[in-house]
Amino acid sequence: MRRSALVVATMASFLTPFLGSGVNVALPALSEDLGLHAVELGWVASAFLLASAVCLVPFGRAADMLGRRRVFLVGMGLFTVAAGGCALARHGTVLIGFRALQGMGAAMIFGTGLAILTSAYPAGQRGRVLGLNAAAVYLGLSIGPFVGGLLTRQWGWPAVFWSSVPLGLITAGVAWRGLPPDRASEFGGSFDARGSALYGAALTALMLGLTAAHGVARTGLLAAAVAAFAFLVHWENRVENPVLNLPLLAGNVVFARSNMAALINYSATFAVTFLLSLDLQFLRGLDPARAGLVLLTQSVVMAAVSPIAGMLSDRLEPRLVASAGMGLSVAGLAGLGFLSVDTPLAGIIAALVVLGAGFGLFSSPNTNAVMSSVDSRLLGVASATLGTMRLVGQMLSMGMASGVVAIFVGHETLTPERHGRFLAAERVTYFLFAGLCVAGVAASLSRGKVRSGPSRI
C-alpha cells in the first residue's frame, strides 16, 4: 500500500506542473492561433488556478467524508477528459472553460494526494517521501517547458494538452489497482455547502478584481471579495463542520504560520514563468523550445535541492531550512527586477538558479512542518488547507502579474510597440514579489518549533 500511495501521489504531483509549465511556453502560439491578448493569456492559467482554489477545500472535506481514493479517481478522470477538451478547443472562451473544468479535477487530486501519502508513512519517514513528492513536482516543472516547447514547435499547442492524457490514464489505473478501497467507518460528518459557496464567491471576486480593466470595476469586485470573506468567517465560526477549520488556524501557530509562509511564497514566485515565457519569446525572439530550455533552469535546481531539503527537515527545524530558502528567493526576484532588453541570457539563467534553489529549500520543509503539526485525523484537512494556500498563492501571483500588465499594456496583444511597456510591467512585478518574500521570511521564522509538537495559543 505504501509503494502504491507513493507512486500515485508522485505521478499526480508530476502531471499537473508538467502540463501547467508546458502550457506557459505555448502561450505565444495560443495568442497567435486564437487571437488572445495578454490578460486573456493570463486567464488560460488563472481559470485553472481559480477553479482549483475554489474547489480544493470543499473537495478535501468531501474526501474525508466519502473516501480519498474515490475522490482522487474522479478527479483524475475529470482532469484527463478536460485536457482532451482543451486540445480540441478552437475558441479562447472554450479553452478557458475547459481549463476551469480541469482545475476542478485537479482540486480533487490536490485535496487527496498528500493525505494519501502522509497517512501511509510514519512521522519519521515523511520528510523523505515528501521530498520525493516535491521532487516530482519540480521534475514536472523541469520537463514541462522543454517538452512543451518541442511539442508546440513540431505539432502546435494542442499537442501539449494531448501529452497529459496517457499520463492521467496511467495514474488512474495505478490508483484503481494499488490503493485499498475506502472504509466508510473512517469518514463522516456533514458538508458545509453555504461556507463553500461563500468561499468560492470570495476567491472569484478577488481574482476578477485583480485583473479588472477599469478602476471602478476593480474597486467594486475587491470590496465584494472583502465582504464575502467577512461573511465566511462569521459563518464558519457558527457551523459544526466548517469547510475552513478556523479553530485549527487560530489555535495552532506552526500550522497557521507555515500555511501563511506557503501562501506568500507561491504568491511571490509562481507568475515568474508566465512573465519570462512571454519575455523570452515576444521580446527576445526565442522559439518555444529555446525558451523552454531557459525556463528549465529553475525547475532543475528545484528538483535537485528539494529532496535534500526534505531530509534536512527531518533533522533540523523545518522553519530554519524553509526561511533560508525564502531568503534566496528574495535575491533571485530582485535580480530579475533589473531586467533590460540588453540583459544576456546568462544573467536570466543565474537569477533562475538562485530562485530555484530558494524554492527548493523552502517547499518540502514547509510541507513537512504543516503535515507534522496536526493529528492524523486532520491530515485530509491539513493537506487541503496547504494545497489551498498553494493554489490561492498561485492565483494571486497570476492576478497581480496580470493586473500590473493590464495597467502598463492594457487589454491588448503584445505587438512590438508595446514591448517596452511589458518590460516595465515585468520589472515592477518582480520587485513587488521580492517585497512579498521579505514578509514571507518573517512569517516563516515566527512559526515556532515542530519537534516539540504543535504550538498552541
Summary of the structure (lengths in Angstrom):
residues: 457
radius of gyration: 20.5
end to end distance: 36.8
largest distance: 63.2
contacts: 1823
relative contact order: 0.15
helix: 84%
strand: 0%
